[in-house]
Structure formats: C-alpha cells, structure tokens
Amino acid sequence: HAGKKTIADHLRKYESLLTVTAPRMRMIVQAFEETLDKGLKKNGETVPMIPTYVFGWPSGKEHGEFLAVDLGGTNLRVCLVTLEGEGKFEVTQTKYRLTEEQKQEEGQKLFDFCAECLHSFIRDNLGRDENADHLPLGFTDRIDHGELIRWTKGFGAPNVEGHDVAAMFQESLKKFGVRAELTALINDTTGTLIASNYVDPTTRIACIFGTGCNAAYMETAENIPKMDYIGLPKDQDMAINCEWGAFDSFEHQHLPRTKYDIIIDESSNKVGEQSFEKMIAGLYLGEIFRLILCELIDSGDLFLGQNTYKLEKAYAFDTAFLSLMEADPTDELLMTIGVFNHFFGIETTLEERQFFRQLAVLIGTRSARLSACGIAAIVSKKGYLEKGCSVGADGSLYNKYPHFADRIHQALVDIFGEAGKKITTHPAEDGSGVGSAIIAAMTKIRK
Ligand code: ADP
C-alpha cells in the first residue's frame, strides 16, 4: 500500500546509521589517542592502560621447557611448551572441561581443580623423576570480565588482587604436590603480543576480537607518567594491556552509537561500560542484527503472520550466523534459509535474505572499521606508520568472520592513505600457552 517503506528504503536507512566514513574515523582515532595517553598518565581513567610488568620484547632466543595453565571461560588448558629459540617452539596440550558447578565455585576450589589437572598432566606427559627441577609455570586467566571471579582486572600487576591470585594458586599447587614454580601471571592479550613478536619480530601490537575485544602494545617508561614512582629507566620498555573495550564509556562523545547500541548497553549488567567493545565484539554483533530485525517485526515490515518469538529472545542470534550469511556462496542464499528456518522457525523470501546479508555486511564492516580506529591510534601514537608494522590478531571474529581482516586493512588505508598499507594484521600466536611460556622464560632470565 501507498507510503509503505520498501526493503530498499530500510536498507538505505541502516546504511547511513551504520557506515563509519573516513573523516569520522580520523576523528575517532584522534580522540582514541588522547584517551590512551590519559590512561598512561593517571589511574582510574576510562581506558585503564594496565602496566603488565613484562619488560620489553623477547629476544627470540628464549629456550627451555615451560608449563602454562590457561583458565578460559569453558575450558582449562594445560600446555607444555618447549621453546627452541630462533622464534620456534613446540606445544603439547590437554584440555579439561570446566563444569558449570566449578565455574560457580570459590576461587580456591577452581585453583584446586587447576592444580589437580596440572598434576595429572605432568604425570602423563613428563613422567620425569621426582628430583627433576621444578618447571616454571605461567598462568593465564581469561574468564570473562570478572563475571565469575573479581580478580580479572589488574591481573599481573603487583597489587593486592594480583597477589591474592598468586598466593591462592600456589596454595593449591602445594596441596596437590605439584612441582612447578609459578613465575608469571599473564593477561592473554599481552601473551599474544609477546608470542607473536617472538615468531615475527615486526609485530608491535596485538589485538583480540573474540567474545570481547582488547589490545596490547609496548610502551617506554617515559611515556607512562603514572609509573614514575617506580623509578624505571626512561627508555625501559613495558607491555601495556590497554583494556580498550572501555573506550568512550560513560561520556559517549566519540563513537557513532545507534539506538541499537544504546539498547544493548542499557539492558546489559554493566550500563555505560565497555562502550567500544559493545559495538565491536563477537558477543554483540548478532544482537545488533537481531534488534534491527525486531524493530522491523514490530513495525509490521517483516515476517507478518509468522511466529517470531524465538527471534525475539535477547541474544538469540549468534554472531556466527552473520558469518554464515556473509559467507553464503549460493544465489538463493540457502545458508540463510537454513539459519532462519532451522533455528527460528521462520520462512524468508529471497529479497529478505539479500537484505539480511547486506545488514550483516554493514554490522561486520562497522565493527572492523571501529577496530581499525583503535589500531590506528596506537600506530599514530607510536609513529609506526613510517616503517610499518605487523599486528597480531586473534579471536573468532578475526579468524572466522568473512573479510574481517580485509575490512580492517581497507579502513587503515582510509585513515592514513596509501601509507596505511604498511600496517598489516596476521593471525596471532597462542598468547596464553606460548606467550605465557615466553614471558615465564623472560622472567627467569631477569632473575
Ligand atoms: P573467547 O573470546 O571467548 O576466548 P572466541 O575468540 O572464540 O572466544 O570468541 C567467541 C565469540 O565469537 C562469541 O561471541 C561468538 O558469538 C563469536 N563467534 C563464534 N564463531 C564465530 C564465527 N564463525 N563468526 C563470527 N563470530 C563467531
């Protein structure tokens, strides 16, 4: 009927809401850079810029055997890493599933489980005699944003929280008679930075694009005024864990937030926080898509007469579905038929499916372009454009979302012009296993 909006009209609207232009990106980069500097000056700023006490790049010559424990959201992973020097390594690993029960338990019980697994891993894989030297052990906690245990923040810093973790874990190690020496508590993004640099020394930045998003890079002490009191030499390098997902939190001045981003924020359990992450990370992209579909359902423009309750449930639309729709090679968009039919019991027309794919492109592209702004801020701050550098990137979004890396690279060219081509991203090395071992090795050498 007359006046009714067509799908093309809707698409134009979402295109203008979700497109981040080159001038807009340059403005974001500038604000981002200023925010990073603020975080280095003072504690308690929006982007915390956490000092990691990882001093400088690995030499590439680190060698020896190391144990690493990676406490993730779903698994506990124990690795034996053999560093062979010259940027080479071997890894033997075993994964242990964490039960829902274990995840709810007190920190100490979780550490007991870690120690128990470590004990059986050592027995099965090392089988060395009782008098063998204690192996250095690195520990990484990747439990999401302190959802389960509050000690995620400030991990690796010599603060009370950090000490608690080390002490608690050591107690568990003792209880289970594990002969390993806890030498490093590692943040996974920092581990990714160090592991990627070990293998490719041109790596200067590491980024994670998974459930959440984050970055780490190397800063010199003279640029970290909030650490002046420690009295490090001016030119001492230290890795910084940016925790950049917090960019633009609370003030909401710089990012082009849409009403969908605001709904996600306001219905989250951390209102106002992690604003950058909420526009970028794997946890949220599917939800942005779903909210737009719900808006069109409400206005009677989509799925009239169909039962849409399954789609109307918050977070029902996984970001992996956006990947599937973007990757669909068929003219009929058969994958998309499958997604809607199988998971949501909804019939779709070809025109609708093409619209959904376009919408996925817009949401995925926005995520990549905003991510590029963060990378560009570090590049610009550190003057990496001149010589160029590699960025080690990890996480399902980076590894599985179609064109995610290409879109970041394109955005860097949009921001910097042709020179932006000198900044390239690569799949990172395993930060919580290999990175952990290298950091443990670096720590050992420094002792
Ligand atoms: P984590 O960050 O929790 O360690 P991942 O890097 O695997 O783990 O990220 C998980 C996130 O990635 C989830 O939010 C999930 O929705 C999203 N994801 C999983 N598979 C895909 C995929 N194929 N394409 C895009 N996103 C995905």
Boltz pocket constraint, residues with backbone or C-beta under 6 A from the ligand:
constraints:
  - pocket:
      binder: B
      contacts: [[A, 73], [A, 142], [A, 209], [A, 210], [A, 211], [A, 212], [A, 281], [A, 282], [A, 283], [A, 284], [A, 318], [A, 319], [A, 320], [A, 321], [A, 323], [A, 394], [A, 395], [A, 396], [A, 397], [A, 400], [A, 401]]
      max_distance: 6.0
